[in-house]
Amino acid sequence: MNIRDLFEKPIDRPIEGVIKADDEEHLINEIEEYIVTNEVSKHLDTFFEAYNSSGSAQGVWISGFFGSGKSHLLKILSLVLDSREINGKPVGDTFSQKIDDEMLRAEVDKAMKVPTKSILFNIDQKSDATTDVEKDQILLVFLKVFNEMQGYFSKPYIAQFERDLDNKGKYAPFKEAYEKQTGQSWETGRETAHLLDNEEFAKVYAQVVGGSEEEALKVLDRYQESFSLSIEDFAQMIKDYVDKQEPGFRLNFFVDEVGQYIADNSKLMVNLQTIAESFATKCKGQAWIMVTSQEDLSKVVGDMASVHKETDFSKIQDRFPIRLNLTSSNVSEVIQKRLLQKKTGGAVESDLSSLYVKEQPNLKTLFEFVDGSRTYRISDTEEEFCRTYPFPQYQYDLFKSAIEALSRHNAFTGKHASVGERSMLGVFQDVAKRIADRPFGSLGSFDLMYEGISKVIKSEHQQSIKLAENNLTDKLAIRLLKALFLVKYLKEFKGSPRNLSILMIDQFGIDLSAHETAVKESLNLLEQNTYVQRTGEFYEFLTDDEKDVENEIKAMEVDDATRNEIAANVLFNEIIRDTKIRFQENNQDYLFSRLLDSTLIGREHELAVNLISPFNEHHGDETVLINQAMGKPQMLVLLPTDKRLLGDLTLFAKTDKYVRQNNTSGLADSRRVILAEKGNQNQQRKTDLRQRMEHLLSESKIIVNGSTVQGLPSDARSRIIQGFDHLVRYAYPNLKMLRTVFAEDSVRRVLSDDGDDLFKHDEDTLSEAEGEILTVVRRKQGNGERPKVGTLLQDFSRRPYGWYQAAVMANLAKLYKRGKIELRSDSNLLEGSVVIDHLTNNRLFNNTIVSLQTEIAPAQIQQLKTFHREFFDESNSGNEAKDVGERFSEKLRADIEALKVIRAKEDAYPFVRQLDEPIARLEEWSGKPFAVYLNELSSFKDDWLDDKEDYFDPIRKFVAGSEGKVYREVRAFITENRENLPAFPLEEATLKAFADNDSPFRGSLLAEAKSIVEKLKVDLAQQLTEIRKDAEAQIAKTSANLETLDGFSTLGEEEKKTLLQTSESALARIRDTQVLAVVRDSLRNYLTDGYQAQVSSLNQLVASKAEASGVQEAPAKYVTKTSISINFPKPAIESEADLDAYLESVRQAYGEVLKENGKITL
C-alpha cells in the first residue's frame, strides 16, 4: 500500500489553496469542500449576528497568519451574501448545509434573504501604480471596483462620463452608436477613445448627445481636467446607488490583503478609516467593508500609533468592531479534514492503528527537538496520529512560524509581499503529492515544504540552493540546505545536527545513529563550500550577501598571537577569572603568571599556571611537556583534544576583526544588517567557545613537578583552584614553618598581648618561623648588611618560603616582643605604639631597620624580676629580658598613676602632700627603654624600697582601708562641730592637734581621736537636749503671758496667729540647730527683742481697733520691763541702802509708765 491509497479523496485533485479575488472557476467545488471548523463556526456566529442586527457595526477585520484561510473565508462570505446561483443552485444553500449548528444556520439563511451586491477584490491587484496622490490610493481603488461593478471603465474620469450619460438615459444609445460607427464595442474602444480614437468618439457623441464634433473632441479632456473626488463625494455616490435599489439592499466591499497593502503607511490607514466613517454616516448600515490582514487590528493600530504619535488611529477600531482572527489550529483542522481525510474501515484503518502501536514509544525519540529549541507537540493519541499522518505533528506549527519569519524578512515576491499567494493547504498538498507513491510508513520530511513555496521566493534567496543543486552530488546536503533556508530566521529553532536530522526523517524505522552521522557529514560539506555557517554547534543558511561576507571573513588574516590572546582571555578572564588564587590551608591569595602554551600573558609572577591547549605543538606528548616544566614553580594544565577549537577560535578572531573594520558610516543598509547579525553570531560563537573551553578545563589533567594531581573536582574553576594548592605546597616547602594562620591584626594583637604561653622566653621554644627569621637576620648582619623590614618581607615571600605579609610581620612582632630584635628608624630606637605603625604601614617598611637585640645576663633578668616582686608585690611573668623589662616599665607607669590618684585626694587626706617627692623619684625613671631597668637597677632600688616602706605602703593601706574611713569621719566631726567644741576645751585641743598631724597613719593617734569623738557625741547630745528644753519652756511661758494681756482676746484668729509667729520662729530655730550657742542666742534674742516686738504689735493692733470703733479714750499700752530704763548710778548693788535706792529708782521708772496709761509686762 502506498501513501496515496490512504486518502478518502484523490490527493492530487485540484485544490485552490487560496481563492483569488477575481477567480470565477471551480466555485461549486470550493463551497462543497470548504471546511467549517470549530473556530470558523464561532467566527461565523459573531459575524452573522452582527450582520443581521440593526446596529451600527458595518466593518469586519479578518486576520490570520500565512495560509490560515482568511482570504478563503472572505471569498466564501462574498459568495454566500451575494445570493449567487451556480447551475441554478444558490451558493448559500450549499454553504448553509455544511453548518451543524441550527441557530447559526438560521442566521445564515436570514442573511441570504437580504438583497445584496458583493464586490470582492484584492486591493494590491486593483491598485493603480501610477497614482500620485498617496492618501487617495485606497479611495481610488474603491472607486475603481465600484465603477467596474456597474460596468463602467476603470479610469475614473471616463467612468464619470459614462455615469453622467447613464443618468441622462443616453448611455445605451451611445454604446450602440459607437459600435455601429467603429465596428467595435464601447467596452473595447474606450481603452483608446480619448487618445487614439478621439475623432470617432466625437462623431458618436455629437450624434447621440448633440452639439458639434469640435465641441465633442474636448469632452473627455474636460472630464479628465475637472475630475476630482473626495471621500465624502464617494460615500454620497454609494448612497445614491443604494437608494436606487430595492428596500433593504446592501452593498458589501470584500477587500483582500488590506493589512499587507497599508503596511505601516499612516496616510493609507487614515484613508481607510475615513471611508468607513463616511459609509457609516451616509449609508446607515447599507454599505459594509470587510477586509483581511495578516495582523490583528489592535496590533496594526498599536504599532502605527507608536511611530506616528501625532495621528489618532482610535476611530478605525470603532469602524471595524467585528474582528475575526484565524489561528494555526484552524488551518491544521482544514488540512487534516480536507486534504488528509483517511478512508474508514478496512486495511487503511487497521494499518494506521498498527503503525501507531508500533511507533508510539519512539515518537518522542524521533521528533523531540533539543539544544534549546522550542518544544512542539507530538501526537499523543492514535486518533491524532492518524489525522496528521504522513506529516509529523511538529510540521504544522514549525512551517507556519518559518513562513511568517521569511515574510518578515521580505523573502517573497510581489509589491506588498503577501505570503498568501500560497496557502499552507496548498503546500501540504504539494508535499503529499510528492510522496504519494512512496510505501506506507513513509513521512513527509520538512525540506519538501520548500518546493511548495519556491515559486514565490525571491530569486536572490534561491541562488544558493540552485547553485548547490548544480554543483553538489550529495542529495542530503541539498535537502538540508532547503530546510535550513526555511528556518533561516526562526529564532526558536536551533540548527544543531540533532534537530536538523529530525527535519530530514522521511520514514519510520530509520537508523537514527547512521542518519545523524550522514547529516553531520552533509553539514560539513555545506560549511566547507560556504553554503551555511556554523556558530558553535548550530548551522545557519547563508544568503548570497551573507556568503560574500562569509568568504571575506575567511580571507581575513589573523596571527597566532591574536588567536592565543582570545583563548587566554576566555580561559583566564572569563572562566578562571582570578589574577590570584587562595591557598586553602592559610586562606591567603597568591599571584600567578598566566601562561598559554608556555607563552606569558600579562605580568610575570613567581608561580605560574600553564594551560596547554589542544593546538600546542606538543599536545599529546606529556613527556616533553613535563620535561619542559620540570623544576619550575608552575602547574601544567593539559586540556583534552578538541579538533574544532583552533578553527573556531580563528573564525571568531577573523569575524571580530572583519566586523570592526567594515562597520563604517557609508555602509549599505543590507550590508549593515548582515554585519550586525555577524556580530551577534560571533557573540554566540564566543559563548560556545567559552562553554567548550570550560568543559576542556573540567576534564584537564593537572601536573605539578612531574606528578599528576588526583582527586580534583569536575568544576573547571574549582579544579584549577584545588590544583593550585598542590603547586603552592611544592613551590613553598618552608610554608609549613608557619604553624598558625595570621591575619592583618596579628601584629597589633601580638604587641598588645599580656603574655601567656605564646612566649616561652627561651630561645629553644621559639617557633620554627621565628627561628628562621633570626637566622636570616643574623646572616645578613654577618655580611655587613642592615636588613630592613621591606627587604625581609620580600625575601620571605619568595621561594622556598611563600610567606604572606601578615605572617612575616606577626613573626617580627613576636621576635620584638621576645626582645630578640630591635627596630630602628632614622637611628632612633622604636618603642611602644610606634612599633605597631612600622610593622603595619607599608610606606614605613623600607625605613625600618631590624637588628638583633644585645644579650642581657640571666642574673640581671632575675634581679629585676625579684625587685619587681618586692616593690610591686606581684611577680613578673616575663622570661626574656625585653619582656621582663617592658612588663616592669608598664607596671611602673600603672603604679605612678595609682599614686597620683591618691595624691589627688588631698582635700580628704591632707597628709598625702608628702607623696610628691617619692612620686617624682618614680617618674624620673618612667618610660625608659627596657634595658635601662635591667642595667641600672642598683641606681634606684634602695630609694624606692625606702619610699615604699615610709610612704607608699602605709598611706595606700591607710587610705584604702577602714582607717581611712575613720579618719574622714573624725575630720568631718571636727568640721561640723567647730562651734560646739569650745564648750569642751580639753577635747578641742586634742582633736585640733590630730587634724594638723602629717602622720595620722602612724601610732595610736587615730584611735585616741576616734575615742574622743565618740565621747563628745554623747556629751554634746545630752547638753544640747537640756538647754533646748529650758529655752523652749521660757519661750512658751513668755508667749503664754502675751495671750493674757488686755486686748489680745479682741484680735481675730489671723491676727493672733501672726502675732504669735515670732514665738514659733524662735522655737523652730532652737529645735533645728545642733549648736549650743545658737540655742542660747535664740532664747536671749526672743526674750529681749522678740517679745518686745510682739507687745508693740499688740499695742498697735488694739489702738487701731479702738480708733475704728470710735472710742475716745486711748487704750493702755503694754511695756516690757526690759524696755524700761532704770536710772541707778551704781553698776552693782553692794548694800541694803543700795538695794533700797535701786528699788526706789525702779518704782519711779515704773510709775512714769503707769502715769502714761501704760501697763508693764513681767
Secondary structure, 3 states (H helix, E strand, C coil): CEHHHHECCCCCCCCCCCCCCCCCCCHHHHHHHCCCCHHHHHHHHHHHHHHHCCCCCCEEEEEECCCCCHHHHHHHHHHHHCCCEECCEEHHHHHHCCCCCHHHHHHHHHHHCCCEEEEEEEHHHHCCCCCCCHHHHHHHHHHHHHHHHCCCCCCHHHHHHHHHHHHCCCHHHHHHHHHHHHCCCHHHHCCCCCCCCHHHHHHHHHHHCCCCHHHHHCHHHHHHHHCCCCHHHHHHHHHHHHHCCCCCCEEEEEEECHHHHHCCCHHHHHHHHHHHHHHHHHHCCCEEEEEEECCCHHHHHHHHHHHCCCCCCHHHHHHCCEEEEECHHHHHHHHHHHHCCECCCHHHHHHHHHHHHHHHHHHHHHHCCCCCCCCCCCCCCHHHHHHHCCCCCHHHHHHHHHHHHHHHCCCECCCCCCHHHCCHHHHHHHHHHHCCCCECCECCCHHHHHHHHHHHECHHHHHHHHHHHHHCCCHHHHHHHHHHHHCCCCCCCCCCHHHHHHHCCCECCCCHHHHHHHHHHHHHHHHHCCCEEEECCEEEECCHHHHHHHHHHHHCCCCHHHHHHHHHHHHHHHHHCCCEEEECCCCEEEEEEEEECCEEECCCCCEEEEEECCCCCCCCCHHHHHHHHCCCCEEEEECCCCCCHHHHHHHHHHHHHHHHHHCCCCCCHHHHHHHHHHHHHHHHHHHHHHHHHHHHHHCCEEEECCEECCCCCCCHHHHHHHHHHHHHHHHCHHHHHCCCCCCCCHHHHHHHCCCCCCCCCCHHHCCHHHHHHHHHHHHHHHCCCCCEHHHHHHHHHCCCCCCCHHHHHHHHHHHHHHCCEEEEECCEECCCHHHHHHHHCHHHHHHCEEEECCCCCHHHHHHHHHHHHHHHCCCCCCCCHHHHHHHHHHHHHHHHHHHHHHHCCCCCCHHHHHHHHHHHHHHCCCCCCHHHHHHCHHHHHHHHHHHHHHHHHHHHHHHHCHHHHHHHHHHHHHHHCCCCHHHCHHHHHHHHHHHCCCCCCCCCHHHHHHHHHHHHHHHHHHHHHHHHHHHHHHHHHHHHHHHHCCCHHHCCHHHHHHHHHHHHHHHHHHHHCCCHHHHHHHHHHHHHHHHHHHHHHHHHHHHHHHHHHCCCCCCCEEEEHHHCCCCCCCCCCCCHHHHHHHHHHHHHHHHHHHHCCEEEEC
